[in-house]
Amino acid sequence: MTNNNYKNWKIDQDNDGIVWLHLDKPDSQANVLSQEVLHELKEIIADLEKQTPRGVIFISDKDSGFIAGADIKEFPLIESEEQAREVLNLGHSICNGIENLSCPTVAVIHGFCLGGGMELALACRYRIADTDPKCKMGLPEVKLGIHPGFGGTVRMIRQVGVINGLDAMLTGRNISSRIAKRIGLINYAVPRRHHINAARSLIFKAPKPFKLPFWNKILNHKQVRPWVAKMMTKKVAQKANRSHYPSPYAMIDLWVRCYDDHKTMLQEEINSFVGLIVGKTAQNLIRVFLLSERLKSLGKAGDYKPKHVHVIGGGVMGGDIAAWCAFRGFKVTLQDRQVETLAKVKKRAYGLYKKRLKDRLLITGALDRLIPDIKGDGVKTADIIIEAIFEDAQVKRDLFAEIEPKMKKDAILATNTSSIPLDELNTILKKPERLVGLHFFNPVAMMPLVEIVHSPKTSDDITNKAAAFTRRIDKLPLPVTSTPGFLVNRVLMPYLMEAVELVEENIPLALIDKEALDYGMPMGPIELADTVGLDICLKVAEILSQHMDIAVPERLRKMVEKGNLGKKTGKGFYTFKNGKPVKPAIPKDYHPPTDLQDRMIMRMVNEAVACLRDKVVDDADLGDGGIIFGTGFAPFRGGPFHYVESRGKDQLVKLLDQLEHRHGPRFAADKGWKEL
Ligand code: NAI
């Protein structure tokens, strides 16, 4: 069988009668299951059903990996349940077809094998995967507000048991080949150079079947399932509110109701999926995914390949930025005035690498790349220099004056300043166009966004290269103008200050946080302020108050004067025990005002509108992306601008008018609403 008339698939039959199905989607860096790929595969499977090859092997010709999942860019085209059902029926008929082939089938996995790609691999009789740490398998659909839809909910649990199976689907986390082998998701983990031989041998000799432990089977029993489900639901509820994120609950429900009859469960998977995908949460989370793709695309400066990063300042930010860059494969020299600071960074970096890399050799490799450089010799050879010293314009300028003559001709000079305009810092430079802001967020390892701050003097070339570098360290670049607070701090600050205002009005702390959580924020503003550090909040608020209509609450100043800085001192608004805030209970007879949530959220939304008017970002989508990835703004709402669109601009302006009437001019609707 050698029909090579397909656009995406190449079919080879070897001398032993084994059919090799090579997937290589043209004009695409990664293989994704687009409609076209699926329709072609359906035809191929129909042909295979009529023949009896010795075996069928699925393999990818892309370096990036096996199959990264469905083509999410096609998701917005799905507008109705009927359309969704059509796509799912196609996926099901393909996976069922593969499963029902009479010959052995093997999926040969390297790089990414996610979502629909994993489901296709699960429909095969056997799977082998690359031992390289870049090989990642998983079912991350939950992150898009949906769940697997090509039979994955059934096959994953059947393959690895309910604990590992549901856990993989509920968290959406990636699974390495080492873990995959341990839980029985794959038959063998072998280096890629042995894949062809390993796949062939699986066709000729069936491996010993993986046996799930007995207790794992018991958990699937009809009478046990409701108990397990109850525990799982409780665990999910700690992370995700059912009304905001229905999909994990739907997965548990599907398993409890239908696991006894796999055929019914497959059908019910379709029914459940179509309900989710047309819902608001999935639509907004898909939007957020596409926004992240847009941000990624801003970092494509093809041939810019820096290798050496020099970081100056090994404090909270500089230390973590250096550790992160070394983690992502860069040679990093780290300069500070104090040797002890550098030793502390190494220790922190070790903690990060141990958690993320696990493998001893990889950890040593990353630590070797992070080089303490007290004298600052790295300045001379670095491709990019990131300054993260004290937030003081004169100190920064002095440093720039000292290092500029030593820098390579084409090296980029970046500052992590969170508040000083670039045009106050570049005055000292011979080449002011080479200064750009790379504004990281704290904690660096967790926060996906980096603001790429440019002033009118920054050259476009440098801005583009800074964005490309940001992609190389696997962060999302957001170009912003060098205006006070840039985007993220500027919208976050009014929200935090309003929360402090509520504290002044004696609203219980825990209630303020709860209102924000109910809206969908990942952490309440009071806990956030304590976590960031009240001294840092005060400093940013003071700087912003010089440029914006923000009153710095007296209470904040007093707490900082007393040394109550939040989590780092054990006391802020809350008292901290073992790193966790102790939240006093909300009195039972307390009747809260009804506009708490609106007060906090609308200050943020109003400021976002002002940012767009000031052209801090180029358009509303970039604003939404930046605010979601920089502040954690309720992702299932699709971003503040999208929230305005879905609730109605006029209605929100009316709400601001009412709030202004009740609470004062800080709620006055920004001029930008008219232009929206
Ligand atoms: P930090 O006070 O923790 O660290 C500053 C470090 O710079 C210290 O280790 C100090 O020894 C070193 N240093 C000072 N002058 C130096 C010099 N001339 N040469 C070499 N090393 C020098 O400060 P942090 O919080 O890390 O802030 C650094 C920068 O990052 C600031 O510009 C700040 O605005 C910005 N930033 C801070 C964030 C935060 O959450 N802390 C978030 C985003 C940006």
Residues whose N, C-alpha, C, O or C-beta is under 5 A from the ligand:
A	BS01	NAI	I312 G313 G314 G315 V316 M317 G318 Q335 D336 R337 T341 A388 I389 F390 E391 L399 N416 T417 S418 F440 F441 N442
